[in-house]
């Protein structure tokens, strides 16, 4: 058996329906919180699987290969393998190519204002404006604790 079929077969034991996914997620949560598995080890393992699958989903070649298969159905929306598949389009607009001087001026102004805001924020961090002597109220810092995991 080829390695690719073996890799897909390994995933075939995972839940496919929304209800099965919820049940499976609950079981994973219960096992993780049971204390029988080191929580960090379990989290890293789950994160690694998620990253691996996301890499495949995001792969340009895979996307095109799947899209070619979807086109064979000849419909914008259909059911397949227990899922609703819908072909959608998302337009992106590039107004910079219009050559409109008003638009281009507004974009320039916006970029200048963004830069001025960065400069002003740097000044606010110092606590006062040396040019005017104005003293600022302390700025607020909101801290959110989180972990990052980089699979080696």
C-alpha positions as CSV (number, residue, x, y, z in Angstrom):
1,X,0.0,0.0,0.0
2,X,1.3,3.5,-0.8
3,X,2.4,5.9,1.9
4,X,-0.3,8.4,0.8
5,X,-3.1,5.9,1.2
6,X,-1.7,4.9,4.6
7,X,-1.6,8.6,5.7
8,X,-5.2,9.1,4.6
9,X,-6.3,5.9,6.2
10,X,-4.7,7.1,9.5
11,X,-7.1,10.1,9.4
12,X,-10.1,8.0,8.5
13,X,-10.7,7.1,12.1
14,X,-11.3,10.7,13.0
15,X,-14.9,11.9,13.1
16,X,-16.5,13.2,9.9
17,X,-20.0,14.5,10.9
18,X,-20.5,17.6,13.0
19,X,-22.1,15.6,15.8
20,X,-19.2,13.1,15.8
21,X,-16.7,15.9,15.9
22,X,-18.4,17.4,19.0
23,X,-18.4,14.1,20.7
24,X,-14.7,13.4,19.8
25,X,-13.7,16.9,21.0
26,X,-15.5,16.3,24.3
27,X,-13.7,13.0,24.7
28,X,-10.3,14.6,24.0
29,X,-11.1,17.3,26.5
30,X,-12.1,14.8,29.2
31,X,-9.0,12.8,28.6
32,X,-6.8,15.9,28.7
33,X,-8.5,17.1,31.9
34,X,-8.5,13.7,33.6
35,X,-4.9,14.1,34.7
36,X,-3.9,10.8,33.1
37,X,-2.1,12.5,30.2
38,X,0.4,15.3,30.7
39,X,-1.6,18.4,29.5
40,X,1.3,20.1,27.8
41,X,2.2,17.0,25.9
42,X,-1.4,16.5,24.8
43,X,-1.7,20.1,23.7
44,X,1.5,20.0,21.7
45,X,0.4,16.7,20.0
46,X,-3.0,18.2,19.1
47,X,-1.4,21.4,17.9
48,X,1.0,19.4,15.7
49,X,-1.8,17.4,14.1
50,X,-3.7,20.7,13.5
51,X,-0.7,22.3,11.9
52,X,0.0,19.3,9.7
53,X,-3.6,19.2,8.4
54,X,-3.6,22.9,7.9
55,X,-0.5,22.7,5.8
56,X,-2.2,20.2,3.5
57,X,-5.4,22.3,3.3
58,X,-3.4,25.4,2.5
59,X,-1.2,23.8,-0.1
60,X,-1.7,25.5,-3.5
61,X,-1.4,22.3,-5.5
62,X,-3.8,20.4,-3.2
63,X,-6.4,23.3,-3.4
64,X,-6.2,23.2,-7.2
65,X,-6.5,19.4,-7.3
66,X,-9.5,19.4,-5.1
67,X,-11.1,22.3,-7.1
68,X,-10.6,20.3,-10.3
69,X,-12.6,17.5,-8.6
70,X,-15.3,19.8,-7.5
71,X,-15.7,21.2,-11.0
72,X,-16.5,17.7,-12.2
73,X,-19.8,17.9,-10.3
74,X,-20.9,20.8,-12.5
75,X,-22.9,22.5,-9.8
76,X,-22.3,25.5,-7.5
77,X,-23.6,23.5,-4.4
78,X,-23.9,19.8,-3.8
79,X,-23.7,17.2,-1.1
80,X,-20.7,14.8,-1.0
81,X,-19.2,12.5,1.6
82,X,-21.5,13.8,4.4
83,X,-20.7,17.5,3.7
84,X,-22.3,20.4,1.8
85,X,-19.8,21.6,-0.8
86,X,-20.3,25.1,-2.2
87,X,-18.2,26.9,-4.8
88,X,-18.0,30.6,-4.0
89,X,-16.2,33.5,-5.4
90,X,-14.6,36.3,-3.3
91,X,-13.8,39.4,-5.3
92,X,-10.9,41.6,-4.3
93,X,-10.7,45.1,-5.5
94,X,-7.6,47.0,-6.4
95,X,-8.5,50.7,-6.8
96,X,-4.9,51.8,-7.1
97,X,-5.1,50.8,-10.8
98,X,-7.9,53.3,-11.6
99,X,-5.6,56.2,-11.8
100,X,-7.9,58.4,-9.7
101,X,-5.9,61.3,-8.2
102,X,-8.5,61.9,-5.4
103,X,-8.3,58.2,-4.3
104,X,-4.5,58.2,-4.5
105,X,-4.3,61.4,-2.4
106,X,-6.7,60.0,0.2
107,X,-4.5,56.8,0.4
108,X,-1.4,59.0,0.8
109,X,-3.2,61.1,3.6
110,X,-4.2,57.9,5.4
111,X,-0.6,56.5,5.3
112,X,0.7,59.9,6.6
113,X,-1.9,59.9,9.4
114,X,-0.9,56.3,10.3
115,X,2.7,57.3,10.5
116,X,1.8,60.4,12.6
117,X,-0.2,58.2,15.0
118,X,2.9,55.9,15.4
119,X,5.1,58.9,16.2
120,X,2.5,60.3,18.7
121,X,2.2,56.9,20.4
122,X,5.9,56.8,20.8
123,X,5.8,60.3,22.4
124,X,2.9,59.2,24.7
125,X,5.0,56.3,25.9
126,X,7.6,58.9,27.2
127,X,4.9,60.4,29.5
128,X,5.4,64.0,28.4
129,X,5.9,66.3,25.4
130,X,9.3,68.1,25.8
131,X,8.2,70.7,23.2
132,X,5.1,71.9,25.1
133,X,5.8,70.5,28.6
134,X,2.5,68.7,28.5
135,X,2.3,65.7,30.9
136,X,0.2,62.8,29.7
137,X,-1.9,60.5,31.8
138,X,-0.3,57.0,31.9
139,X,-1.3,54.8,29.0
140,X,-3.1,51.5,29.7
141,X,-1.4,48.2,29.1
142,X,-3.7,45.2,28.7
143,X,-1.8,42.0,29.0
144,X,-3.1,38.7,27.7
145,X,-1.3,35.5,28.7
146,X,-1.0,32.9,26.0
147,X,1.4,30.2,24.9
148,X,3.1,29.7,21.6
149,X,4.1,26.3,20.4
150,X,6.6,25.8,17.6
151,X,6.9,22.2,16.5
152,X,10.6,21.3,16.2
